[in-house]
């Protein structure tokens, strides 16, 4: 009965399910791989800053991939860019399934670069595809589908963190990598068979110069996104895990578990973002919504920084503050994800989405580098003040978005 009802689903829903399944499978391996690398290299005696540097190429190539990937998606079709992304992740995993003595810093950085390219090809393809599967004018449905895809992805990334730790314990590093590569290969073959050939291919062949958006709304939203994600990663990527380990004396399982739980909670809130922003009243977000929610977020890192400065219940302030930040940030992120898909043109949608996620990756890169450098030199409080400043800039940029 289940298989029969699946066959009777409309083609757009079937494609959405395949794309979402691909994205979920990829996200699980992406989260697990990140935790495997962090924990394994921590065991080998690497410092937190050195471990963060292993992900530097991952973020740098994310910027490049989103810029070029949108153009490729419009030229080749989103089915091809999604399948190329899955294949590249399998190759990146294969590169890490080598004897331990071969896993030098440079070698792992190259494998992570490949994984970063794969991740952003997959993400850009998934987000762009939704625009093409929802009927034109059905903005409420578009917002809900984007929120579910984005939220479930982040929740699964958190599950992936747990999975990485579990696989490392049960199978050790090499065994965990081989198992993930084998399972992802099965998903890849299924995707090759089921994804439609022409999904997302632009009718007018895009030129390479078209990778830069000509829409002022998309440029403003992209700039706001860059500062928004810089604001998260400036204290979340390196500063917070090191602070938790050093100041509260948490071991890496506690730190990893807490970070994973945060990401899962963040993803769940993202999935329900439409209900927090007026879905029940039939509202869809506008530029004003993005401004208001970013304004609320600006206050939170500043409040945690003040608690640190005045030595006010530091552990409770950081844990509670982080949970509130995560919930409000999740709504901001979901609003942005909807607005970009809504603003993007139907023909060659991936060009606009790719440019926007390039800005997202640039924000993560800036945040990652600043997180290590600012924390090492000035501490967590300085990271939090920079976070608050970045969100304030994102808020002001959102004021100029079309209402």
Buried (B, 14 or more C-beta within 10 A) or exposed (E): EEEEEEEEEEEBEBBBEBBBBBBBBBBBBBBBBBBBBBBBBBEEEBEBBEBBBBBBBBBBBBBBBBBBBBBBBBBBBBBBBBBBBBBBBBEBBBBBBEEEEEBEEEEBBBBBBBBBBBBBBBBBBBBBBBBBBBEEEEBBBBBBBBBBBBBBBBBBBBBBBBBBBEBBEEBEBBEBBBBBBEBBBEBBEBBEEBBBEEBBBBEEEBEEEBBEBEBEBBBBBBBBBBBBBBBBBBBBBBBBBBBBBEEBEBEBEEBBBBBBBBBBBBBBBBBBBBEBBEBEEEBBBBBEBBBBBBBBBBBBBBBBBBBBEEEEEBEEBBBEBBBBBBBBBBBBBBBBBBBBBBBBBEBBBBBBBBBBBBBBBBBBBBBBBBBBBBBBEEEBBBBBBBBBBBBBBBBBBBBBBEE
